[in-house]
Amino acid sequence: MKGLFGNALRVCSRTCGHKRDHMAFIHDDFLLQTSTARHLYHAHAAGQPILDYHCHLPPADIAGNRRFHNLTEIWLEGDHYKWRAMRWAGVEEQYCTGAAPPYEKFIAWARTVPQTLRNPLYHWTHLELKRYFGMDQLLDERTAPDIWETATAQLATDELSAHGILRKFDVRALCTTDDPTDDLAHHRTIAASDLTTRVYPTFRPDTVLAVDQPEPFNRWVDRLAAASDIHIASYQDLLDALRQRHDTFHAHGCRLSDHGLEQCYADFSGDEQTAVIFDHVRRGEPASPLQQRQFASQLMLFFGHLDAEKGWTKQLHLGPLRNNNRRLLAALGRDIGCDSIGDLPQAASLSAYLDRLEQENSLPKTILYNINPSDNYIFATMVGNFQSGEMPGKVQWGSGWWFLDQWEAMQWQMNALSNLGLLSQFVGMLTDSRSFMSYPRHEYFRRCLCDLLGTDVERGVLPDDEELLGPMIRKICYGNARDYLGLEL
């Protein structure tokens, strides 16, 4: 059967007039279904640099130019996408997040990979093996030993150290995700190094909204007091400390904030009521659900003002239902692959929040990300409500996020954006990843973009005009984000 399939492919290459090595799954024209798509990708998308403006790479790994000893370290460590698939395939937890030896974890992943057909993990896995190690083998239990050995040897080279990877993929800048209490020492080390990639922090103050959980909230406020060198005895002290940290992040090159929320908050109650809630929580009394929303609403307005004052970009990641498996949460903690799409309504509170900032002349540049695909048209129309002649695309709808960063959902996002807004102003892709092995996700997105546009050209619904399409592709891949974010590159 394998031989017959190979013969059929060789016949196709002769009759279709498109030659490639059919023995390799990942080839130059991977996923590009038309000749126009192939030309657009190779001529305009493939060579663009990367601006990874939202990721979760550990700053310590970059500061120390981490060298990875094996594929488990660089590929499976912290990757909840893979852990989720492995559990689904019946792999025991010791081989996911547990204490099994690194090679045994890798073999468990290799056994899982053939079961991921039609899951984006199958594409990502083989793109990563190709782009990092030049490997064409399909990963399974049979090929795993050779792949492990070859990758281990290559990981010992400078090219695949943390800094080497950033150079290899022409990452011009990346933005990590950082708590306001972080002292940013690793960022100072990176800035003083000879790394050409610019690395900036992102201000992520989610914990300050959790006044329904007094113990972790108060521990965090104490850390904030230490980081800012401000004694926090009142709500105003809290705001002063947050502003001080915001100023410090700005001095370290930060130009983006980020908030991970189930919904926007829009129960505005004023500073006086918020101060009362703060005093009660500092005494160890949990806020009620309404009080939590009121407190969070007021803080989110404050953060909007801070971002607008400094010209930052605010990112709102909306909609996930996190930590569904409380047994695994108790045993392993957060971010271990037990989150899902939430179905909370988004439109009214999102509109109220953006409109309140707009009324106060304090709406910063904003990127919205949804996790529920049923919200696509809500988000696509919402961004159109708050555009401004001061700049193109002031409010953006971000690329497919988390469960939606795969081929089908990225096309859904770009189709909805095209139908209801301006695809030409889109700020494009990001990794949103903890792994240094994730940079081919930019390639995956660019192939998706070019396949979408190339197919439209060959269907006759877009003009066959390279001078029209080429610049737009280059801008979506890199130029729009560069111009929009205002980072020093």
URBELPE-V928862 format. One record per backbone hydrogen bond with DSSP energy under -0.5 kcal/mol. CO is the residue of the C=O (numbers start at 0). NH is the residue of the N-H. E is the energy in kcal/mol with one decimal. If there is no record, write none. Layout:
CO:NH:E + CO:NH:E
This chain:
0:4:-2.3 + 1:5:-2.3 + 2:6:-2.4 + 3:7:-2.4 + 4:8:-2.0 + 5:9:-2.1 + 6:10:-2.4 + 7:11:-2.3 + 8:12:-2.1 + 9:13:-1.4 + 10:14:-2.9 + 11:15:-3.0 + 12:16:-0.6 + 16:18:-0.6 + 19:21:-0.9 + 20:23:-1.3 + 22:24:-0.5 + 24:26:-0.8 + 26:29:-1.8 + 28:31:-2.2 + 30:32:-0.8 + 33:37:-2.2 + 34:38:-2.3 + 35:39:-2.8 + 36:40:-2.4 + 37:41:-2.4 + 38:42:-2.6 + 39:43:-1.9 + 39:44:-0.9 + 40:44:-1.4 + 40:45:-3.0 + 44:47:-1.7 + 49:171:-2.4 + 49:172:-1.0 + 50:52:-1.4 + 51:174:-2.2 + 53:431:-2.4 + 57:60:-0.9 + 57:61:-1.3 + 58:62:-3.0 + 59:63:-2.2 + 60:65:-2.8 + 61:64:-1.3 + 65:161:-2.3 + 69:73:-1.7 + 70:74:-2.4 + 70:75:-0.7 + 71:75:-1.4 + 71:76:-1.6 + 75:78:-1.6 + 77:79:-1.2 + 78:82:-2.1 + 79:83:-2.1 + 80:84:-1.8 + 81:85:-2.8 + 82:86:-2.6 + 83:87:-2.0 + 84:88:-1.7 + 85:90:-2.7 + 86:89:-1.9 + 91:94:-1.9 + 92:95:-1.6 + 92:96:-1.2 + 92:97:-1.8 + 93:99:-1.7 + 100:104:-2.0 + 101:105:-2.3 + 102:106:-2.4 + 103:107:-2.1 + 104:108:-2.1 + 105:109:-2.8 + 106:110:-2.3 + 107:111:-1.1 + 108:112:-2.0 + 109:113:-0.7 + 111:114:-1.7 + 112:115:-2.3 + 113:116:-0.8 + 115:118:-2.9 + 115:121:-0.6 + 118:121:-2.0 + 118:122:-0.7 + 119:123:-2.9 + 120:124:-2.7 + 121:125:-1.6 + 122:126:-2.5 + 123:127:-2.7 + 124:128:-2.1 + 125:129:-1.8 + 126:130:-2.9 + 127:131:-2.4 + 127:132:-0.5 + 128:132:-1.4 + 128:134:-1.9 + 129:133:-1.6 + 135:24:-0.5 + 139:143:-1.6 + 142:146:-2.2 + 143:147:-2.9 + 144:148:-2.3 + 145:149:-2.7 + 146:150:-2.6 + 147:151:-2.4 + 148:152:-1.8 + 149:153:-1.9 + 150:154:-2.7 + 151:155:-0.7 + 152:155:-0.7 + 153:156:-1.9 + 156:159:-1.0 + 157:160:-1.8 + 160:164:-2.6 + 161:165:-1.6 + 162:166:-2.0 + 163:167:-2.8 + 164:168:-2.0 + 165:170:-2.6 + 166:169:-1.7 + 169:49:-2.5 + 169:171:-0.9 + 171:197:-2.5 + 172:51:-2.3 + 173:175:-0.5 + 173:199:-2.5 + 174:54:-1.8 + 175:177:-0.5 + 177:203:-2.6 + 178:181:-2.2 + 183:187:-1.8 + 184:188:-2.1 + 185:189:-2.4 + 186:190:-2.5 + 187:191:-1.5 + 188:192:-0.5 + 189:192:-1.4 + 197:173:-2.3 + 199:175:-2.2 + 201:177:-2.5 + 201:203:-0.7 + 202:204:-0.5 + 202:257:-2.4 + 204:207:-1.2 + 205:208:-1.9 + 206:209:-1.6 + 208:210:-1.7 + 209:212:-1.6 + 210:286:-2.0 + 212:216:-2.2 + 213:217:-3.0 + 214:218:-2.1 + 215:219:-2.2 + 216:220:-2.5 + 217:221:-2.1 + 218:222:-1.8 + 219:223:-2.5 + 220:224:-2.4 + 221:225:-2.0 + 222:226:-2.6 + 223:227:-2.5 + 224:228:-1.4 + 224:229:-1.4 + 230:232:-0.9 + 233:237:-1.9 + 234:238:-2.2 + 235:239:-2.5 + 236:240:-2.5 + 237:241:-2.5 + 238:242:-2.5 + 239:243:-2.2 + 240:244:-2.2 + 241:245:-2.5 + 242:246:-2.6 + 243:247:-2.1 + 244:248:-2.8 + 245:249:-2.2 + 246:250:-2.1 + 247:251:-1.1 + 248:251:-0.7 + 248:253:-2.4 + 249:252:-1.9 + 254:312:-2.3 + 255:202:-2.0 + 256:314:-1.2 + 258:260:-0.7 + 258:316:-2.9 + 260:318:-1.8 + 265:267:-1.0 + 269:273:-1.7 + 270:274:-2.4 + 271:275:-1.6 + 272:276:-2.1 + 273:277:-2.3 + 274:278:-2.3 + 275:279:-2.0 + 276:280:-2.3 + 277:281:-2.4 + 278:282:-1.0 + 279:284:-2.3 + 280:283:-1.9 + 283:285:-0.6 + 287:291:-3.0 + 288:292:-2.0 + 289:293:-2.5 + 290:294:-2.9 + 291:295:-2.7 + 292:296:-2.5 + 293:297:-2.0 + 294:298:-2.3 + 295:299:-2.6 + 296:300:-1.7 + 297:301:-2.0 + 298:302:-2.7 + 299:303:-2.0 + 300:304:-2.2 + 301:305:-2.3 + 302:306:-2.5 + 303:307:-2.4 + 304:308:-2.5 + 305:309:-1.4 + 306:310:-0.7 + 306:311:-2.4 + 307:310:-0.7 + 311:313:-0.5 + 311:364:-0.9 + 312:256:-2.3 + 313:366:-2.9 + 314:258:-1.7 + 314:316:-0.5 + 315:317:-0.7 + 315:368:-2.5 + 316:260:-2.7 + 317:370:-1.2 + 318:341:-1.4 + 319:321:-0.7 + 320:339:-2.4 + 323:325:-1.1 + 324:328:-2.2 + 325:329:-2.3 + 326:330:-1.7 + 327:331:-3.3 + 327:332:-0.8 + 328:332:-1.6 + 337:323:-2.6 + 339:320:-2.9 + 345:349:-2.0 + 346:350:-2.6 + 347:351:-2.4 + 348:352:-2.3 + 349:353:-2.4 + 350:354:-2.7 + 351:355:-2.1 + 352:356:-1.9 + 353:357:-2.2 + 354:358:-2.9 + 355:359:-1.5 + 356:361:-3.3 + 357:360:-1.7 + 361:363:-0.8 + 364:313:-3.4 + 365:395:-3.4 + 366:315:-2.6 + 367:397:-3.3 + 368:317:-2.7 + 369:400:-0.7 + 370:372:-0.6 + 371:374:-2.2 + 372:375:-1.7 + 374:378:-2.6 + 375:379:-2.6 + 376:380:-1.9 + 377:381:-2.3 + 378:382:-2.1 + 379:383:-0.6 + 380:384:-0.7 + 381:384:-1.4 + 382:385:-1.0 + 383:386:-0.7 + 387:390:-1.4 + 390:387:-0.5 + 390:393:-0.7 + 393:365:-1.5 + 393:395:-0.6 + 395:367:-2.7 + 395:397:-0.6 + 400:403:-2.1 + 401:404:-1.3 + 405:409:-2.9 + 406:410:-1.9 + 407:411:-2.1 + 408:412:-2.5 + 409:413:-2.4 + 410:414:-2.7 + 411:415:-2.6 + 412:416:-2.6 + 413:417:-2.2 + 414:418:-2.5 + 415:419:-1.9 + 416:420:-2.1 + 420:422:-0.5 + 421:424:-1.5 + 422:425:-1.8 + 427:398:-0.7 + 432:55:-2.7 + 434:437:-1.2 + 437:440:-2.2 + 438:441:-1.7 + 438:442:-0.7 + 439:443:-2.7 + 440:444:-2.3 + 441:445:-2.4 + 442:446:-2.6 + 443:447:-2.0 + 444:448:-2.8 + 445:449:-2.4 + 446:450:-2.5 + 447:451:-2.2 + 448:452:-2.3 + 449:453:-2.9 + 450:454:-2.2 + 451:455:-1.7 + 452:456:-2.2 + 453:457:-2.2 + 454:458:-1.5 + 455:459:-0.7 + 455:460:-2.3 + 455:461:-1.0 + 456:459:-1.2 + 462:464:-1.9 + 464:467:-1.1 + 464:468:-2.3 + 465:469:-2.7 + 467:471:-0.7 + 468:472:-2.3 + 469:473:-2.2 + 470:474:-2.2 + 471:475:-2.4 + 472:476:-2.3 + 473:477:-1.7 + 473:478:-1.6 + 474:479:-3.3 + 474:480:-0.6 + 477:481:-2.3 + 478:482:-2.5 + 479:483:-2.4 + 480:484:-2.4 + 481:485:-1.1 + 486:488:-0.7
